Amino acid sequence: MLAAEKTAAVKAILLENVRPLPLMEVVKAYHGKRPMAVGTGSEHSMADALLNQLGVRQLFTAVVGVDDVERHKPGPDTFLRCAALMGVDPARCVVFEDADFGVQAAKSAGMDVVDVRLL
């Protein structure tokens, strides 16, 4: 019971303080022109909640969380599932990533990757 209360409190704090990243301008520019997905190391429900809080969930074809795959980042499953849900060959995907495990996962999936920390 205490764990559930703690999770709810953390979720409330995150949702209250979430702010869009500058990359959201890129997402908005490509919405409707290219399928896009979110592949995250967070739980699916948390990612959906954050995207809904920001008012951008509808911009993404799919959301894949850590609980949606067997081998999460740095394994390739998160991004391979994103590609499958979008109906796009992994070799034609570009991943925008902000963590070492994500960069490794994208490369393992055979995808091009942009490390947004370097921008």
N, C-alpha and C positions, 0 to 999 in steps of 0.2 A: 504494500500500500504506500509506504513512504517513497519507494522508487518511482511510482506513478506520479505522485505529487511533485517530486523533484523534477521529473521530466516535463510535466505541465508548466512548472514555474520557469524552467530554462526556455521552453518554447515561447512562452509569453514574453520573456525578456528579449529574445531574438527577434520576434515579430515586431515588437515595439521599436527596436533600434535598427532594423534593416534599412539599408540605403542602396539604390541601384548603382552598379558599377558603370564606369564610362563605356564599357563594351556594349552596354544596352543600346547605345546609338547605332552600333553596327547591326545588332539584332533587329532593331526597328527598320533599318534601311533594307535589310534582306528579307523581311517578313513577306511572305507571299511570292517571293522570287526563288527561294531555296528552302528546302525542308530543313528544319533545325530541331535539335534535341538538347536536353540537359542530361549529362552523365555525371553523377555526383557521388562522393564518398559519404554523403549524408543519407539518412533513411528517406525513402520515397515520400512518405507523408510530410516530413519536414520540408523537403524541397518543394513539394506542391504548395504547402502553406506559405513559404517565403515568396514563391513566385506569384501566388494569388495576392499576398499582401502588397507586393510591388505593382500589381495590376498588369503583369506581363505573361501570365501562364498561357494565355491563348496564342501567344506568338510561337510556341513550341509544339511541334508535332508529337513529341514524346518526352517523358521524364523517366530516367532510369536511376534508381537509388541503389545503395549498397545491399539492401535487402531484396533486390530484384535479380541478383546474379549469384552464381556460385563462387567465381574467382573475381573479387573486386580489385580495384586498383592496388598494386601496379599490374595485376593481370589484365588481359584485354577484354574480358567479358562485358564490362560496362559499356565500352564504346562499340563493341560488336553488336550488342543488343540495340543500342541507339540506331546504328546503321540499318539493322534489320527492321526495326519499327518504322523507320522513315522510308524503307524500300530503296536504299542507296547502297551501292557496292562500297565496302570499306575503303578500297583504294581511291575512291572519289571523294572521301570525306576529309575535312580539315577540322582539327580540334583546337579550340582556344583554351589553354590550360594555365593554371596558376600554381601548380605544385609539382614537385619532382615525380611523385608516384603517378600523377596524371600524364605527364610527358612520357614516362616509361610505358604506361598503358596504351597510349595512342600509338606509339611506335610499334609496340607488340601487336597491335591490331592492324598494322600495315597502313596507317593513316598519316597524313601530313599533320604537323603540329606547330602551332604558334605559341610560344611561351610568352604570355602577356606580361610577365614580370620584367621582360626585357624591353617593353615598349615605352 
